[in-house]
Structures are given as C-alpha cells and as structure tokens.
Amino acid sequence: MDMNRRQFFRVSSAGLVGSSIVALGFSPTAALAEARNFKLARTTETRNTCPYCSVGCGLIMYSLGDKAKNVVSDILHIEGDADHPVNRGTLCPKGAGLLDFVHSPMRLKYPEVREPGATEWKRIGWNEASRAMPITPSTAARCAPRAPACSTSCTAPCA
C-alpha cells in the first residue's frame, strides 16, 4: 500500500487520539464487559464413584434443579474428587467423559431383553427384570435355610 506523508500523519494522529481516550478511562469495552456468573454457584454437589472400572475413583457431580418433588435434576459438570484417596482429584479419559455418557441419547435407561431366536431387543419392566436375574451361589446359600430353590432376590413363592 502506498502511503504519503499526509496519510501517515492522519493514521498516526487517529491512533494517538484513540489511545489517549482509552488511557483517560473512556474505554468502550468497559461499558460492554460484564462479570460472568460462576456456572457451579447454584448447583448441588453430589459425591459418587466412577462406574467404568474396578478402581473406584471418586467423582463430584454438580446438578442443577430446584429439589422440588418429582423434578429431575440435570447434571451439568463432573470432576474428580480431590478428597478421595484413590484418585486424589484426577480422572482417566473414561472418567473425564462421563458427562457425555450421562447425556448420551443412546444410553439405556430401562431394562431390555432379547428373547431366544429374536433379533430385536424388547423393553421390559423392572420387576420382570429382577425376576429374570439368575440365582447366584451366594444368594442360594443365603436362602438355603428357608428353601433350596428360593432366592432372596426372586419374587416367586418358595417351595
């Protein structure tokens, strides 16, 4: 760009005037700027354990909701628990991605079963899912004094 002496003085004086106005306190950005609210200021803090692996890292989940009856709080931030002895505030990549896991549209929220020979999963109720759980040796040992074929988690009558 070709600039003669007169144009140079115009540009320089405009810059000098602009910086002098800002130095005197007439900054337009100060009028437009505002303090942002801390996003976790009105949240509820809940401590939990990471569900991914058997390490058992501690989490702090922050949820926003008004704690009214029948209102589901929305989790908006998850971080490592600095007071937890296992992870001391750090999270692995799987734990750091828990917020995406919670808000995923593909996440299962209800029990499903695939019948033998079927190709599709069928949604079932929680009672039916608990009845379909297999009897483990530990539940069978607990139930042995009452009846050999009964489980404490089953809803069928003991024989």
C-alpha positions in Angstrom: 0.0 0.0 0.0 1.4 3.4 -1.0 1.1 6.0 1.8 2.3 9.5 1.5 3.4 11.8 4.4 -0.1 13.4 4.8 -1.9 10.0 5.1 0.8 8.8 7.6 0.1 11.7 9.9 -3.7 11.2 9.7 -3.4 7.5 10.6 -0.8 8.2 13.4 -2.9 11.0 14.9 -6.1 8.9 14.8 -4.2 6.2 16.7 -2.8 8.7 19.2 -6.3 10.2 19.8 -7.9 6.7 20.2 -5.2 5.5 22.7 -5.4 8.8 24.7 -9.2 8.4 25.1 -8.8 4.9 26.3 -6.0 6.0 28.7 -8.3 8.6 30.2 -10.9 5.9 31.0 -13.3 6.3 28.2 -13.0 2.7 27.0 -16.0 1.3 25.1 -15.1 -2.3 26.2 -15.6 -1.4 29.9 -19.1 -0.5 29.1 -19.8 -3.7 27.2 -18.0 -6.0 29.6 -19.9 -7.7 32.5 -18.9 -10.2 35.1 -19.9 -13.8 34.3 -21.6 -15.9 36.9 -19.8 -18.9 38.1 -21.6 -21.9 36.5 -21.5 -24.0 39.6 -22.7 -21.3 42.0 -26.3 -22.5 42.2 -25.7 -26.3 41.8 -26.0 -29.2 44.2 -22.8 -31.2 44.8 -23.1 -35.0 44.9 -20.2 -37.4 45.5 -20.2 -40.7 43.7 -17.9 -43.5 42.4 -16.9 -43.8 38.7 -18.8 -46.8 37.1 -16.2 -47.7 34.5 -13.6 -49.9 36.0 -12.9 -51.6 39.3 -10.5 -48.9 40.6 -13.4 -47.0 42.2 -12.3 -43.4 41.6 -14.2 -40.7 43.4 -16.3 -38.2 41.5 -18.1 -34.9 42.3 -21.2 -34.4 40.2 -22.8 -30.9 40.0 -26.5 -30.9 39.2 -28.9 -28.0 38.7 -32.5 -28.4 39.8 -34.9 -26.9 42.4 -35.2 -30.0 44.5 -39.0 -30.0 44.3 -41.0 -33.2 44.3 -41.0 -35.1 41.0 -38.3 -32.8 39.5 -35.3 -34.4 37.9 -32.0 -32.5 38.3 -29.8 -32.0 35.3 -26.1 -32.9 35.7 -24.0 -30.2 34.2 -20.5 -30.8 35.4 -18.4 -33.9 36.6 -14.9 -33.7 38.1 -12.6 -35.8 40.2 -12.9 -35.7 44.0 -9.7 -34.2 45.4 -10.5 -35.7 48.9 -10.9 -39.3 47.6 -7.9 -41.5 48.5 -7.9 -43.5 45.3 -7.7 -40.8 42.5 -7.0 -37.6 44.5 -8.9 -35.4 42.1 -7.7 -36.9 38.8 -9.8 -38.8 36.3 -8.8 -41.1 33.5 -10.1 -40.4 30.0 -13.1 -42.7 30.5 -14.0 -40.9 33.7 -13.5 -37.5 32.2 -16.0 -38.4 29.5 -18.7 -39.3 32.0 -20.8 -36.2 31.2 -21.1 -37.4 27.6 -22.1 -40.8 28.9 -24.8 -39.3 31.1 -26.3 -37.1 28.4 -26.0 -39.6 25.5 -29.2 -40.3 23.6 -28.1 -43.9 23.1 -27.9 -44.6 26.9 -30.2 -47.3 28.1 -32.5 -46.1 30.9 -34.7 -49.1 31.1 -34.1 -52.9 31.2 -34.3 -54.7 27.9 -34.3 -58.4 27.0 -33.7 -60.3 23.7 -35.7 -63.5 23.6 -34.0 -66.6 22.3 -34.2 -66.6 18.5 -35.3 -62.9 18.3 -33.3 -60.2 16.5 -34.8 -57.2 18.4 -34.5 -56.1 22.0 -37.7 -55.8 23.9 -38.3 -53.3 26.8 -39.4 -54.9 30.0 -40.3 -53.6 33.4 -38.0 -53.5 36.4 -40.0 -56.2 38.3 -39.7 -58.6 35.3 -36.0 -57.8 35.0 -35.4 -58.7 38.7 -37.3 -61.9 38.3 -35.2 -62.8 35.2 -31.9 -62.4 37.1 -30.2 -65.8 37.6 -29.7 -67.2 41.1 -26.1 -66.9 42.1 -24.4 -69.3 44.5 -24.2 -66.5 47.2 -28.0 -65.9 47.0 -28.7 -69.6 47.0 -26.6 -70.1 50.1 -28.4 -67.3 51.9 -31.7 -68.7 51.0 -30.8 -72.4 51.8 -32.2 -72.4 55.3 -35.7 -71.4 54.0 -35.9 -73.4 50.8 -33.3 -74.9 48.4 -34.9 -73.4 45.3 -35.5 -69.9 46.6 -33.5 -66.7 46.2 -33.8 -63.6 48.3 -34.0 -61.5 45.1 -36.7 -63.6 43.4 -40.4 -62.8 43.8 -41.6 -66.4 43.1 -43.0 -68.2 46.1 -40.5 -70.5 47.8 -41.3 -74.3 47.5 
